[in-house]
Amino acid sequence: MAKGNGKRNLWRSSVLVSAILSSIVGSIVGGVLLGYWLDEQFDTMPLFVLIGLLMGIFAGFYGVVRAVKPFLGDDD
Amino acid sequence: MNNVHEDLTLTWTIGGFDLHFSFSVIFMTTIAALIVAIFSIVGARKLAMRPTGLQNFIEWVMDFSRYIITSNMAWEKGGKFIVLAYTLLFYIFVANMLGIPFELATETDHYVLWNSPTSDPVLTLTMAAFVIILTHIYGFRMRGAKEYFADYFRPSPILLPFKLIEEVSNFLTLGLRLFGNIFAKELVTVMIVTLAFAGTVGFVLAWIPLAPWLAFSIFLGALQAFIFAMLSMVYMAHKVESH
């Protein structure tokens, strides 16, 4: 992800915001889609969708941490 | 004006599969690609030490692409992606701008003839898929199979399913963000223009929302082109650089 300092801050922060938003929303959608696909393969309808939803939430959290990490300051 | 975004599609059946070709997407992508090619070729044809006019502009776009890359990864590794970043940035910008001055559709069937090609999810998701596939190919080639696969288990093997979900979500959001923004832009523009033909008062007053909205559309198109190129390079840096 982009380093925290530098010019053109409006553009950079818009990238950061959309990266954070999309990793929250997209991970949940992606997890549910993966779970849905697995459920259709194994015919176990609600199981993998729920697992995918939970994992999507955690994956979104992980994505946010990864996106804002360069801006926290303690990362070399 | 209900079916504003209906596409004129040509269907071609090969071995039981239906391939749908959307006329407006084919036509508009060709025009956008031609504009980018003509600007780039003419701008770089007569290179001068003191750049003037078009060469100045092309150099500025090139510098901007270089800035996008260097804010994500080391130049030694990312330098080879400058053509990719330049093409993505320039092409998406031109494609977003094409629908702003006017849009064309047939009167009776509402088949779209002229709009921004990026308002079609098939096109944006295809571009996102190619970018994601490219990041995997370059990650594999530049760091080797061992490092590439080890990356899925770092810093801890527990993260493996999250990394797999992240790949899917990167692909989805990269394509759908561009599509959603441009599609919404075109929809609101068409709604305001429809308002203008509702009556005399609407015809006189429609420019009040239309002018700021078109100005905002230009900003939106530029911003989305920048975000697409920037995030492509972010994903590329995740795959190409060692952690």
Interface residues (C-beta under 8 A of the other chain):
Chain A: M1 A2 K3 G6 R8 W11 R12 S14 V15 S18 A19 S22 S23 V25 G26 S27 V29 G30 G31 L33 L34 G52 M55 G56 F58 A59 G60 Y62 G63
Chain B: Y67 S71 N72 L159 P161 F162 L164 I165 E166 V168 S169 N170 L172 T173 L174 R177 L223 F226 I227 M230 L231 V234
